[in-house]
Amino acid sequence: MPPKKKRGKEVEVILEEVDITTLTLKQLQTHVIQVYEESIKERSEAKFFLIERDKLRAFWEVSRQQVSDIRRLIRSRDIEIDEALERRRKDIKTLREKLKHTLHEHCDVLTEEKYYSFVKLMDKRSNFDVQKGELIKDINDIKAEIEGEEAKKHDQIKELLIENANEVSEKRGDVLSLTDKLETKFDKHFNNTLRKLQEEHEKELQELEERKQNQVNELISKNGKMIEQMKHYYGKLIDHNLSLIEILKEIDKSEKYKLATTEKTLRDEKLENLKIKTPLENGKREVECIKEELKDYDEESTELKECDKKLSKLSTHLENLEWEQEAASLIMQKRLAERERLEGRAFVASLERRIQESNQAVLMERVTKSLLSGVELLYCVLEEYGDLVKKEVLEEMEEKLGFRREHVATLQYEIALVSQAFKDALEAYRDQMRQHSIHLDELGFIPMSLKDIEKIF
Protein backbone atom coordinates (compact mmCIF):
# COMPACT_ATOMS: atom_id res chain seq x y z
CA MET A 1 0.00 0.00 0.00
CA PRO A 2 1.28 3.58 -0.69
CA PRO A 3 1.91 5.85 2.33
CA LYS A 4 -1.04 7.80 3.60
CA LYS A 5 -1.28 11.56 3.24
CA LYS A 6 -0.69 13.72 6.30
CA ARG A 7 -3.44 15.99 7.41
CA GLY A 8 -2.54 19.70 7.54
CA LYS A 9 -3.54 23.10 6.33
CA GLU A 10 -4.99 23.40 2.89
CA VAL A 11 -2.51 24.66 0.28
CA GLU A 12 -3.62 26.95 -2.45
CA VAL A 13 -3.45 25.32 -5.86
CA ILE A 14 -1.34 27.17 -8.40
CA LEU A 15 -1.45 26.31 -12.07
CA GLU A 16 1.82 25.38 -13.82
CA GLU A 17 0.96 27.42 -16.89
CA VAL A 18 1.32 30.62 -14.94
CA ASP A 19 4.63 32.40 -15.39
CA ILE A 20 6.93 32.25 -12.37
CA THR A 21 8.18 35.78 -13.02
CA THR A 22 4.81 37.22 -12.29
CA LEU A 23 4.46 35.40 -8.93
CA THR A 24 5.25 36.76 -5.54
CA LEU A 25 7.52 35.11 -2.93
CA LYS A 26 4.73 33.52 -1.02
CA GLN A 27 3.28 32.05 -4.16
CA LEU A 28 6.67 30.75 -5.18
CA GLN A 29 7.26 29.18 -1.79
CA THR A 30 3.91 27.46 -1.86
CA HIS A 31 4.55 26.24 -5.38
CA VAL A 32 8.01 24.85 -4.41
CA ILE A 33 6.57 23.09 -1.37
CA GLN A 34 3.87 21.56 -3.48
CA VAL A 35 6.34 20.29 -6.09
CA TYR A 36 8.56 18.84 -3.35
CA GLU A 37 5.68 17.02 -1.72
CA GLU A 38 4.56 15.58 -5.05
CA SER A 39 8.09 14.28 -5.75
CA ILE A 40 8.25 12.64 -2.31
CA LYS A 41 4.87 11.05 -2.91
CA GLU A 42 5.90 9.67 -6.31
CA ARG A 43 9.12 8.21 -4.85
CA SER A 44 7.20 6.45 -2.06
CA GLU A 45 4.70 5.04 -4.57
CA ALA A 46 7.54 3.83 -6.82
CA LYS A 47 9.17 2.07 -3.86
CA PHE A 48 5.87 0.46 -2.92
CA PHE A 49 5.27 -0.81 -6.46
CA LEU A 50 8.81 -2.24 -6.63
CA ILE A 51 8.25 -4.12 -3.37
CA GLU A 52 4.94 -5.47 -4.67
CA ARG A 53 6.62 -6.55 -7.92
CA ASP A 54 9.28 -8.44 -5.97
CA LYS A 55 6.60 -10.14 -3.86
CA LEU A 56 4.63 -11.18 -6.96
CA ARG A 57 7.76 -12.60 -8.60
CA ALA A 58 8.65 -14.60 -5.49
CA PHE A 59 5.05 -15.91 -5.17
CA TRP A 60 4.97 -16.81 -8.87
CA GLU A 61 8.23 -18.77 -8.60
CA VAL A 62 6.96 -20.65 -5.53
CA SER A 63 3.63 -21.43 -7.18
CA ARG A 64 5.41 -22.59 -10.38
CA GLN A 65 7.56 -24.99 -8.34
CA GLN A 66 4.45 -26.29 -6.54
CA VAL A 67 2.63 -26.80 -9.84
CA SER A 68 5.57 -28.71 -11.25
CA ASP A 69 5.70 -30.89 -8.12
CA ILE A 70 1.94 -31.54 -8.33
CA ARG A 71 2.24 -32.45 -12.01
CA ARG A 72 5.00 -34.92 -11.18
CA LEU A 73 2.81 -36.46 -8.45
CA ILE A 74 -0.15 -36.64 -10.83
CA ARG A 75 1.98 -38.34 -13.49
CA SER A 76 3.27 -40.88 -10.96
CA ARG A 77 -0.26 -41.52 -9.72
CA ASP A 78 -1.56 -41.89 -13.27
CA ILE A 79 1.16 -44.44 -13.94
CA GLU A 80 0.22 -46.33 -10.75
CA ILE A 81 -3.49 -46.19 -11.67
CA ASP A 82 -2.76 -47.53 -15.16
CA GLU A 83 -0.72 -50.36 -13.68
CA ALA A 84 -3.50 -51.13 -11.17
CA LEU A 85 -6.09 -51.07 -13.97
CA GLU A 86 -4.03 -53.49 -16.03
CA ARG A 87 -3.68 -55.77 -13.02
CA ARG A 88 -7.40 -55.51 -12.35
CA ARG A 89 -8.23 -56.32 -15.97
CA LYS A 90 -5.98 -59.36 -15.81
CA ASP A 91 -7.63 -60.44 -12.52
CA ILE A 92 -11.09 -59.88 -14.02
CA LYS A 93 -10.19 -61.97 -17.05
CA THR A 94 -8.92 -64.78 -14.85
CA LEU A 95 -11.99 -64.55 -12.62
CA ARG A 96 -14.29 -64.57 -15.63
CA GLU A 97 -12.57 -67.65 -16.96
CA LYS A 98 -12.86 -69.30 -13.53
CA LEU A 99 -16.53 -68.28 -13.27
CA LYS A 100 -17.28 -69.64 -16.73
CA HIS A 101 -15.51 -72.87 -15.90
CA THR A 102 -17.34 -73.27 -12.55
CA LEU A 103 -20.69 -72.32 -14.09
CA HIS A 104 -20.14 -74.82 -16.86
CA GLU A 105 -19.37 -77.54 -14.31
CA HIS A 106 -22.34 -76.53 -12.16
CA CYS A 107 -24.68 -76.55 -15.16
CA ASP A 108 -23.43 -80.00 -16.15
CA VAL A 109 -24.15 -81.28 -12.65
CA LEU A 110 -27.59 -79.63 -12.70
CA THR A 111 -28.44 -81.14 -16.08
CA GLU A 112 -27.48 -84.61 -14.85
CA GLU A 113 -29.51 -84.21 -11.67
CA LYS A 114 -32.45 -82.81 -13.64
CA TYR A 115 -32.32 -85.70 -16.05
CA TYR A 116 -32.36 -88.25 -13.23
CA SER A 117 -35.12 -86.37 -11.42
CA PHE A 118 -37.15 -86.14 -14.64
CA VAL A 119 -36.82 -89.89 -15.19
CA LYS A 120 -37.90 -90.53 -11.61
CA LEU A 121 -40.80 -88.13 -12.01
CA MET A 122 -42.00 -89.90 -15.14
CA ASP A 123 -41.82 -93.27 -13.37
CA LYS A 124 -43.68 -91.91 -10.39
CA ARG A 125 -46.23 -90.29 -12.68
CA SER A 126 -47.00 -93.67 -14.23
CA ASN A 127 -47.30 -95.19 -10.75
CA PHE A 128 -49.49 -92.28 -9.72
CA ASP A 129 -51.82 -92.84 -12.68
CA VAL A 130 -52.21 -96.50 -11.75
CA GLN A 131 -52.84 -95.69 -8.11
CA LYS A 132 -55.24 -92.92 -9.07
CA GLY A 133 -57.26 -95.38 -11.16
CA GLU A 134 -57.38 -97.78 -8.22
CA LEU A 135 -58.49 -94.99 -5.90
CA ILE A 136 -61.23 -93.95 -8.33
CA LYS A 137 -62.46 -97.55 -8.47
CA ASP A 138 -62.49 -97.75 -4.69
CA ILE A 139 -64.38 -94.45 -4.48
CA ASN A 140 -66.99 -95.68 -6.95
CA ASP A 141 -67.42 -98.90 -4.96
CA ILE A 142 -67.82 -96.90 -1.76
CA LYS A 143 -70.40 -94.66 -3.45
CA ALA A 144 -72.38 -97.69 -4.60
CA GLU A 145 -72.32 -99.19 -1.08
CA ILE A 146 -73.39 -95.88 0.45
CA GLU A 147 -76.26 -95.53 -2.03
CA GLY A 148 -77.45 -99.09 -1.25
CA GLU A 149 -77.35 -98.40 2.48
CA GLU A 150 -79.22 -95.11 1.97
CA ALA A 151 -81.96 -96.89 0.01
CA LYS A 152 -82.27 -99.53 2.75
CA LYS A 153 -82.46 -96.86 5.44
CA HIS A 154 -85.11 -94.91 3.48
CA ASP A 155 -87.25 -98.06 3.17
CA GLN A 156 -86.88 -98.86 6.87
CA ILE A 157 -87.80 -95.31 7.83
CA LYS A 158 -90.89 -95.37 5.61
CA GLU A 159 -92.04 -98.65 7.18
CA LEU A 160 -91.50 -97.29 10.69
CA LEU A 161 -93.45 -94.13 9.86
CA ILE A 162 -96.38 -96.17 8.50
CA GLU A 163 -96.41 -98.42 11.59
CA ASN A 164 -96.27 -95.43 13.93
CA ALA A 165 -99.10 -93.71 12.06
CA ASN A 166 -101.29 -96.82 12.33
CA GLU A 167 -100.56 -97.21 16.05
CA VAL A 168 -101.26 -93.53 16.72
CA SER A 169 -104.57 -93.70 14.82
CA GLU A 170 -105.65 -96.82 16.78
CA LYS A 171 -104.76 -95.23 20.10
CA ARG A 172 -106.60 -92.05 19.17
CA GLY A 173 -109.73 -94.09 18.38
CA ASP A 174 -109.48 -95.90 21.73
CA VAL A 175 -109.08 -92.63 23.62
CA LEU A 176 -112.04 -91.04 21.80
CA SER A 177 -114.29 -94.05 22.54
CA LEU A 178 -113.32 -93.91 26.23
CA THR A 179 -114.05 -90.20 26.40
CA ASP A 180 -117.51 -90.71 24.79
CA LYS A 181 -118.39 -93.46 27.27
CA LEU A 182 -117.25 -91.35 30.21
CA GLU A 183 -119.27 -88.37 29.00
CA THR A 184 -122.45 -90.47 28.70
CA LYS A 185 -121.93 -91.93 32.20
CA PHE A 186 -121.31 -88.47 33.63
CA ASP A 187 -124.48 -87.08 32.01
CA LYS A 188 -126.65 -89.94 33.37
CA HIS A 189 -125.20 -89.65 36.86
CA PHE A 190 -125.58 -85.88 36.82
CA ASN A 191 -129.26 -86.05 35.78
CA ASN A 192 -130.09 -88.66 38.44
CA THR A 193 -128.44 -86.64 41.21
CA LEU A 194 -130.30 -83.50 40.06
CA ARG A 195 -133.65 -85.26 40.24
CA LYS A 196 -132.97 -86.67 43.69
CA LEU A 197 -131.83 -83.30 45.03
CA GLN A 198 -134.86 -81.52 43.60
CA GLU A 199 -137.25 -84.03 45.20
CA GLU A 200 -135.53 -83.76 48.57
CA HIS A 201 -135.55 -79.98 48.35
CA GLU A 202 -139.26 -79.88 47.58
CA LYS A 203 -140.03 -82.20 50.53
CA GLU A 204 -137.97 -80.01 52.88
CA LEU A 205 -139.77 -76.88 51.64
CA GLN A 206 -143.19 -78.46 52.28
CA GLU A 207 -142.16 -79.48 55.80
CA LEU A 208 -140.84 -75.96 56.51
CA GLU A 209 -144.06 -74.35 55.28
CA GLU A 210 -146.15 -76.66 57.48
CA ARG A 211 -144.02 -75.85 60.53
CA LYS A 212 -144.17 -72.16 59.73
CA GLN A 213 -147.96 -72.17 59.48
CA ASN A 214 -148.30 -74.05 62.81
CA GLN A 215 -145.97 -71.57 64.53
CA VAL A 216 -147.80 -68.61 62.98
CA ASN A 217 -151.17 -69.92 64.13
CA GLU A 218 -149.85 -70.39 67.67
CA LEU A 219 -148.41 -66.86 67.72
CA ILE A 220 -151.60 -65.37 66.34
CA SER A 221 -153.61 -67.07 69.00
CA LYS A 222 -151.30 -65.77 71.74
CA ASN A 223 -150.39 -62.24 70.54
CA GLY A 224 -152.95 -60.90 68.12
CA LYS A 225 -152.18 -57.19 68.48
CA MET A 226 -148.46 -57.58 68.36
CA ILE A 227 -148.80 -59.76 65.35
CA GLU A 228 -150.90 -57.22 63.55
CA GLN A 229 -148.27 -54.54 64.28
CA MET A 230 -145.52 -56.89 63.20
CA LYS A 231 -147.42 -57.74 60.05
CA HIS A 232 -147.87 -54.06 59.30
CA TYR A 233 -144.16 -53.36 59.93
CA TYR A 234 -142.86 -56.41 58.09
CA GLY A 235 -145.35 -55.84 55.31
CA LYS A 236 -143.72 -52.49 54.66
CA LEU A 237 -140.26 -54.06 54.81
CA ILE A 238 -141.34 -56.82 52.52
CA ASP A 239 -142.88 -54.36 50.12
CA HIS A 240 -139.62 -52.38 50.07
CA ASN A 241 -137.15 -55.29 50.03
CA LEU A 242 -139.06 -58.17 48.54
CA SER A 243 -137.24 -57.99 45.30
CA LEU A 244 -133.86 -57.93 47.07
CA ILE A 245 -134.74 -60.88 49.22
CA GLU A 246 -135.84 -62.89 46.24
CA ILE A 247 -132.64 -62.05 44.39
CA LEU A 248 -130.49 -63.00 47.40
CA LYS A 249 -132.35 -66.26 47.81
CA GLU A 250 -131.86 -67.10 44.18
CA ILE A 251 -128.15 -66.25 44.42
CA ASP A 252 -127.73 -68.34 47.54
CA LYS A 253 -129.50 -71.27 45.98
CA SER A 254 -127.48 -71.04 42.79
CA GLU A 255 -124.18 -70.81 44.67
CA LYS A 256 -125.00 -73.77 46.86
CA TYR A 257 -126.07 -75.74 43.85
CA LYS A 258 -122.90 -74.80 41.99
CA LEU A 259 -120.68 -75.77 44.91
CA ALA A 260 -122.32 -79.13 45.24
CA THR A 261 -122.20 -79.83 41.52
CA THR A 262 -118.58 -78.72 41.19
CA GLU A 263 -117.47 -80.89 44.09
CA LYS A 264 -119.17 -83.91 42.61
CA THR A 265 -117.86 -83.26 39.11
CA LEU A 266 -114.33 -82.80 40.47
CA ARG A 267 -114.50 -86.11 42.27
CA ASP A 268 -115.83 -87.88 39.20
CA GLU A 269 -113.28 -86.26 36.92
CA LYS A 270 -110.41 -87.18 39.24
CA LEU A 271 -111.48 -90.79 39.16
CA GLU A 272 -111.83 -90.72 35.39
CA ASN A 273 -108.47 -88.98 34.99
CA LEU A 274 -106.80 -91.66 37.07
CA LYS A 275 -108.29 -94.25 34.76
CA ILE A 276 -107.23 -92.41 31.57
CA LYS A 277 -103.75 -91.38 32.86
CA THR A 278 -101.93 -94.67 32.16
CA PRO A 279 -102.92 -95.01 28.45
CA LEU A 280 -102.14 -91.34 27.83
CA GLU A 281 -98.67 -91.67 29.40
CA ASN A 282 -97.96 -94.72 27.27
CA GLY A 283 -99.07 -92.82 24.17
CA LYS A 284 -96.81 -89.86 25.07
CA ARG A 285 -93.83 -92.18 25.53
CA GLU A 286 -94.44 -93.78 22.17
CA VAL A 287 -94.74 -90.35 20.52
CA GLU A 288 -91.41 -89.27 22.09
CA CYS A 289 -89.75 -92.46 20.83
CA ILE A 290 -91.08 -91.72 17.35
CA LYS A 291 -89.74 -88.15 17.52
CA GLU A 292 -86.29 -89.39 18.55
CA GLU A 293 -86.27 -91.84 15.65
CA LEU A 294 -87.21 -89.00 13.29
CA LYS A 295 -84.36 -86.87 14.67
CA ASP A 296 -81.91 -89.74 14.11
CA TYR A 297 -83.22 -90.08 10.57
CA ASP A 298 -82.73 -86.34 9.92
CA GLU A 299 -79.17 -86.48 11.29
CA GLU A 300 -78.32 -89.48 9.12
CA SER A 301 -79.77 -87.74 6.07
CA THR A 302 -77.66 -84.60 6.75
CA GLU A 303 -74.54 -86.73 7.20
CA LEU A 304 -75.21 -88.48 3.91
CA LYS A 305 -75.63 -85.12 2.16
CA GLU A 306 -72.31 -83.94 3.60
CA CYS A 307 -70.69 -87.16 2.36
CA ASP A 308 -72.04 -86.46 -1.13
CA LYS A 309 -70.68 -82.91 -1.03
CA LYS A 310 -67.23 -84.06 0.08
CA LEU A 311 -67.14 -86.73 -2.60
CA SER A 312 -68.04 -84.11 -5.23
CA LYS A 313 -65.23 -81.89 -3.90
CA LEU A 314 -62.79 -84.78 -4.13
CA SER A 315 -63.83 -85.47 -7.72
CA THR A 316 -63.32 -81.80 -8.63
CA HIS A 317 -59.94 -81.84 -6.89
CA LEU A 318 -58.89 -84.91 -8.89
CA GLU A 319 -59.93 -83.14 -12.10
CA ASN A 320 -57.84 -80.12 -11.09
CA LEU A 321 -54.86 -82.41 -10.48
CA GLU A 322 -55.29 -83.87 -13.97
CA TRP A 323 -55.38 -80.36 -15.45
CA GLU A 324 -52.21 -79.45 -13.53
CA GLN A 325 -50.46 -82.55 -14.89
CA GLU A 326 -51.47 -81.61 -18.43
CA ALA A 327 -50.19 -78.07 -17.85
CA ALA A 328 -46.91 -79.46 -16.53
CA SER A 329 -46.53 -81.68 -19.60
CA LEU A 330 -47.19 -78.68 -21.90
CA ILE A 331 -44.61 -76.64 -20.01
CA MET A 332 -42.09 -79.46 -20.38
CA GLN A 333 -42.74 -79.56 -24.13
CA LYS A 334 -42.20 -75.80 -24.36
CA ARG A 335 -38.95 -76.08 -22.40
CA LEU A 336 -37.69 -78.82 -24.74
CA ALA A 337 -38.56 -76.72 -27.81
CA GLU A 338 -36.66 -73.76 -26.37
CA ARG A 339 -33.68 -76.01 -25.66
CA GLU A 340 -33.56 -77.20 -29.30
CA ARG A 341 -33.83 -73.62 -30.54
CA LEU A 342 -31.07 -72.23 -28.27
CA GLU A 343 -28.40 -74.91 -28.95
CA GLY A 344 -26.64 -72.78 -31.60
CA ARG A 345 -26.21 -69.69 -29.44
CA ALA A 346 -23.21 -68.44 -27.46
CA PHE A 347 -22.00 -69.66 -24.07
CA VAL A 348 -23.96 -67.02 -22.14
CA ALA A 349 -27.23 -68.08 -23.79
CA SER A 350 -26.47 -71.72 -22.97
CA LEU A 351 -25.96 -70.77 -19.30
CA GLU A 352 -29.30 -68.97 -19.19
CA ARG A 353 -31.03 -71.94 -20.86
CA ARG A 354 -29.53 -74.36 -18.37
CA ILE A 355 -30.59 -72.16 -15.47
CA GLN A 356 -34.12 -72.02 -16.89
CA GLU A 357 -34.15 -75.83 -17.12
CA SER A 358 -33.73 -75.86 -13.34
CA ASN A 359 -37.37 -74.72 -13.27
CA GLN A 360 -38.27 -78.41 -13.34
CA ALA A 361 -37.37 -78.58 -9.65
CA VAL A 362 -40.04 -75.96 -8.91
CA LEU A 363 -42.54 -77.89 -11.03
CA MET A 364 -41.67 -81.06 -9.15
CA GLU A 365 -42.27 -79.24 -5.87
CA ARG A 366 -45.69 -78.05 -7.02
CA VAL A 367 -46.65 -81.47 -8.35
CA THR A 368 -45.60 -83.12 -5.10
CA LYS A 369 -47.50 -80.51 -3.07
CA SER A 370 -50.65 -81.07 -5.14
CA LEU A 371 -50.25 -84.85 -4.77
CA LEU A 372 -49.82 -84.48 -1.02
CA SER A 373 -52.89 -82.25 -0.74
CA GLY A 374 -55.02 -84.68 -2.77
CA VAL A 375 -53.80 -87.71 -0.80
CA GLU A 376 -54.35 -85.93 2.53
CA LEU A 377 -57.90 -84.98 1.52
CA LEU A 378 -58.67 -88.58 0.59
CA TYR A 379 -57.16 -89.79 3.85
CA CYS A 380 -59.25 -87.27 5.87
CA VAL A 381 -62.45 -88.35 4.12
CA LEU A 382 -61.68 -92.00 4.75
CA GLU A 383 -60.97 -91.29 8.42
CA GLU A 384 -64.24 -89.37 8.84
CA TYR A 385 -66.40 -91.91 7.04
CA GLY A 386 -64.39 -95.03 7.85
CA ASP A 387 -67.40 -96.65 9.54
CA LEU A 388 -69.22 -96.78 6.19
CA VAL A 389 -66.31 -98.49 4.42
CA LYS A 390 -65.06 -102.03 4.96
CA LYS A 391 -61.96 -102.57 7.07
CA GLU A 392 -60.14 -104.48 4.34
CA VAL A 393 -60.55 -101.61 1.89
CA LEU A 394 -59.31 -99.15 4.52
CA GLU A 395 -56.20 -101.24 5.22
CA GLU A 396 -55.38 -101.44 1.50
CA MET A 397 -55.88 -97.70 1.12
CA GLU A 398 -53.64 -96.96 4.11
CA GLU A 399 -50.86 -99.16 2.69
CA LYS A 400 -51.07 -97.39 -0.67
CA LEU A 401 -51.08 -93.97 0.97
CA GLY A 402 -48.01 -94.87 3.07
CA PHE A 403 -46.15 -96.01 -0.05
CA ARG A 404 -47.17 -92.78 -1.82
CA ARG A 405 -45.99 -90.63 1.08
CA GLU A 406 -42.58 -92.30 1.12
CA HIS A 407 -42.13 -91.58 -2.60
CA VAL A 408 -43.21 -87.97 -2.12
CA ALA A 409 -40.79 -87.52 0.81
CA THR A 410 -37.89 -88.78 -1.32
CA LEU A 411 -38.86 -86.39 -4.12
CA GLN A 412 -39.02 -83.46 -1.72
CA TYR A 413 -35.60 -84.33 -0.30
CA GLU A 414 -34.02 -84.48 -3.78
CA ILE A 415 -35.66 -81.19 -4.79
CA ALA A 416 -34.44 -79.50 -1.60
CA LEU A 417 -30.87 -80.70 -2.27
CA VAL A 418 -30.92 -79.39 -5.87
CA SER A 419 -32.39 -76.00 -4.91
CA GLN A 420 -29.96 -75.56 -2.00
CA ALA A 421 -26.95 -76.39 -4.20
CA PHE A 422 -28.17 -73.89 -6.81
CA LYS A 423 -28.59 -71.17 -4.15
CA ASP A 424 -25.16 -71.85 -2.58
CA ALA A 425 -23.42 -71.66 -5.98
CA LEU A 426 -25.11 -68.35 -6.85
CA GLU A 427 -24.19 -66.85 -3.46
CA ALA A 428 -20.54 -67.97 -3.81
CA TYR A 429 -20.25 -66.42 -7.28
CA ARG A 430 -21.82 -63.17 -6.08
CA ASP A 431 -19.43 -62.97 -3.10
CA GLN A 432 -16.41 -63.39 -5.41
CA MET A 433 -17.75 -60.69 -7.72
CA ARG A 434 -18.24 -58.32 -4.77
CA GLN A 435 -14.71 -58.93 -3.50
CA HIS A 436 -13.26 -58.03 -6.91
CA SER A 437 -15.80 -55.16 -7.42
CA ILE A 438 -17.37 -56.69 -10.52
CA HIS A 439 -20.88 -55.53 -11.39
CA LEU A 440 -23.56 -57.80 -12.86
CA ASP A 441 -23.84 -55.58 -15.96
CA GLU A 442 -20.26 -56.48 -16.93
CA LEU A 443 -21.12 -60.20 -17.28
CA GLY A 444 -23.39 -59.67 -20.28
CA PHE A 445 -26.31 -61.55 -18.67
CA ILE A 446 -28.28 -61.59 -15.39
CA PRO A 447 -28.33 -64.93 -13.47
CA MET A 448 -31.83 -66.12 -12.58
CA SER A 449 -32.92 -67.02 -9.06
CA LEU A 450 -35.49 -69.59 -7.92
CA LYS A 451 -38.06 -66.82 -7.28
CA ASP A 452 -37.72 -65.59 -10.88
CA ILE A 453 -38.18 -69.18 -12.09
CA GLU A 454 -41.36 -69.53 -10.00
CA LYS A 455 -42.69 -66.24 -11.44
CA ILE A 456 -42.23 -67.59 -14.99
CA PHE A 457 -44.51 -70.49 -14.16
Secondary structure, DSSP 8 states (H G I E B T S, - for coil): ---------------TTS-STT--HHHHHHHHHHHHHHHHHHHHHHHHHHHHHHHHHHHHHHHHHHHHHHHHHHHHHHHHHHHHHHHHHHHHHHHHHHHHHHHHHHHHHHHHHHHHHHHHHHHHHHHHHHHHHHHHHHHHHHHHHHHHHHHHHHHHHHHHHHHHHHHHHHHHHHHHHHHHHHHHHHHHHHHHHHHHHHHHHHHHHHHHHHHHHHHHHHHHHH-HHHHHHHHHHHHHHHHHHHHHHHHHHHHHHHHHHHHHHHHHHHHHHHHHHHHHHHHHHHHHHHHHHHHHHHHHHHHHHHHHHHHHHHHHHHHHHHHHHHHHHHHHHHHHHHHHHHHHHTTTS-HHHHHHHHHHHTHHHHHHHHHHHHHHHHHHHHHHHHHHTGGGS-HHHHHHHHHHHHHHHHHHHHHHHHHHHHHHHHHHHHHHHHHHHHHTT--GGGGSS----HHHHHHH-
